[in-house]
Amino acid sequence: MSSKFKFCYLHIIISFIFSFVVYSPNRSLANTENAPIKKNQVEDIFIWKMSDELRLNAAEEKKFSEIHKSLNQKKVSLQSELAALSYEFRKKPSMSKKEITLTVKKIKKATQDYSQVSNLEFSEMLNLLGERRFLEYVAIKQDISLKLKNLLVGEDSNKFKSSVSSTTKSLSPPQIIEEK
């Protein structure tokens, strides 16, 4: 896999997780009147964390913030479009073959557009940060992604594995039963 593809894949995963956490209708964050404020707070914390970790100067931080917020707006818009298209068939199960084909084409285009946002982020962040800090940026995003996944799961997977193994009894090997 090329590094650009890995970055795009990683970015899509992070975006969906971030969107799930921030925009999920089942989460209390999304059900409050303050959801836009809290979403902005999360975004500002992310920008601050990246700025601090990458040691960006004021001009770089401003540009980073503009790029990040612009790309997030595009991602949110495309995610909404994809979500609506995903349920179009369920809303109208009696779609004609032509309507089904058109819906599939729309989903494909929205997915490609979403992927293009990842490509755009790749090139804009690389131009802004340079190669060394760009690699740090990707690593930090990976760390944040793992932390979010662990947050959604509730515990670190290693802790979960160790707690499961300590509470289960070791099983004896299977017995062979012969029929007569």
C-alpha positions in Angstrom: 0.0 0.0 0.0 1.3 3.5 -0.8 1.7 6.0 1.9 -0.8 8.3 0.3 -3.4 5.5 0.3 -2.7 4.6 3.9 -3.1 8.3 4.9 -6.4 8.5 3.0 -7.6 5.3 4.6 -6.5 6.5 8.0 -8.1 9.9 7.5 -11.5 8.4 6.5 -11.5 6.2 9.6 -10.6 9.1 11.9 -13.2 11.3 10.2 -16.0 8.7 10.7 -15.0 8.1 14.3 -14.8 11.8 15.0 -18.2 12.4 13.3 -19.7 9.5 15.2 -18.6 10.9 18.5 -19.6 14.5 17.7 -22.7 14.0 15.5 -24.2 10.8 16.7 -27.9 11.2 17.5 -27.6 8.7 20.3 -24.8 10.6 22.1 -25.7 13.2 24.7 -23.2 15.6 23.0 -25.4 15.7 19.9 -28.7 15.9 21.8 -28.0 19.1 23.6 -28.5 22.6 22.5 -24.8 23.2 23.0 -23.7 20.6 20.4 -22.3 23.2 18.0 -20.4 24.8 20.8 -19.0 21.5 22.0 -18.1 20.5 18.5 -16.2 23.7 18.1 -14.5 23.1 21.5 -13.4 19.6 20.4 -12.1 21.0 17.1 -10.3 23.8 18.9 -8.7 21.3 21.3 -7.5 19.2 18.3 -6.0 22.3 16.6 -4.4 23.4 19.9 -3.0 19.8 20.4 -1.6 19.7 16.9 -0.2 23.2 17.1 1.5 22.4 20.4 2.9 19.0 19.3 4.1 20.3 15.9 5.4 23.5 17.4 3.6 25.7 14.9 4.2 29.5 14.9 1.2 31.9 14.9 1.0 32.2 11.2 1.3 28.4 10.7 -1.3 27.8 13.4 -3.7 30.2 11.7 -3.3 28.5 8.3 -3.5 25.0 9.9 -6.8 26.0 11.6 -8.2 27.4 8.4 -7.3 24.3 6.4 -8.6 21.9 9.2 -11.9 23.8 9.6 -12.5 24.1 5.9 -11.8 20.4 5.3 -14.0 19.4 8.2 -16.9 21.4 6.8 -16.6 19.6 3.5 -16.4 16.2 5.3 -19.5 16.9 7.4 -21.4 17.9 4.3 -20.3 14.8 2.4 -21.0 12.5 5.3 -24.5 13.9 5.6 -25.0 13.4 1.8 -23.7 9.8 2.1 -26.0 9.1 5.1 -29.0 10.3 3.2 -28.1 8.3 0.1 -27.5 5.2 2.2 -31.1 5.1 3.4 -32.7 6.1 0.2 -33.5 2.6 -0.8 -35.1 1.8 2.6 -37.3 4.8 2.3 -38.5 3.7 -1.1 -38.0 0.0 -1.6 -40.0 0.0 -4.8 -37.3 1.9 -6.7 -37.1 1.2 -10.4 -33.9 -0.3 -11.8 -33.0 3.1 -13.2 -33.5 4.8 -9.8 -31.3 2.2 -8.1 -28.6 2.7 -10.7 -28.8 6.5 -10.2 -28.6 6.1 -6.4 -25.6 3.8 -6.7 -23.9 6.4 -8.9 -24.6 9.2 -6.5 -23.1 7.1 -3.6 -20.1 6.4 -5.7 -19.6 10.1 -6.5 -20.1 11.2 -2.9 -17.5 8.5 -1.8 -15.0 9.7 -4.4 -15.6 13.3 -3.4 -15.0 12.3 0.2 -11.8 10.6 -0.8 -10.7 13.7 -2.6 -11.1 15.7 0.6 -8.5 13.3 2.1 -6.2 13.8 -0.8 -6.6 17.6 -0.5 -5.8 17.4 3.2 -2.7 15.3 2.3 -1.4 17.9 -0.1 -2.3 21.0 1.9 -0.9 19.7 5.2 2.3 18.5 3.4 2.7 21.9 1.8 2.1 23.7 5.1 4.1 21.4 7.4 6.9 20.0 5.3 7.8 16.3 5.3 9.1 15.9 8.8 6.3 17.6 10.6 3.8 16.1 8.2 4.9 12.6 9.4 4.5 13.8 13.0 1.0 15.1 12.1 0.0 11.6 10.7 1.4 9.9 13.8 -0.4 12.2 16.2 -3.6 11.7 14.3 -3.1 8.0 14.6 -2.6 8.3 18.3 -5.8 10.4 18.7 -7.7 7.9 16.5 -6.6 5.0 18.8 -7.5 7.0 21.9 -11.0 7.7 20.4 -11.5 4.1 19.6 -10.5 3.1 23.1 -12.8 5.7 24.5 -15.7 4.4 22.4 -14.9 0.8 23.5 -14.6 1.9 27.1 -11.3 0.4 27.9 -7.9 -0.4 26.4 -8.1 -3.6 24.5 -5.1 -5.1 26.3 -6.8 -4.4 29.7 -9.9 -6.1 28.3 -7.9 -9.2 27.1 -6.1 -9.5 30.4 -9.3 -9.2 32.5 -11.1 -11.8 30.3 -8.2 -14.3 30.5 -7.9 -13.9 34.3 -11.7 -14.5 34.9 -12.1 -17.5 32.5 -11.1 -21.0 33.5 -8.8 -23.0 31.3 -10.7 -25.6 29.3 -9.7 -29.2 29.0 -8.9 -30.4 25.5 -11.9 -31.6 23.6 -12.9 -35.3 24.0 -13.5 -37.5 21.0 -16.8 -39.3 21.2 -17.2 -42.3 19.0 -20.7 -43.5 18.1 -21.2 -47.3 18.2 
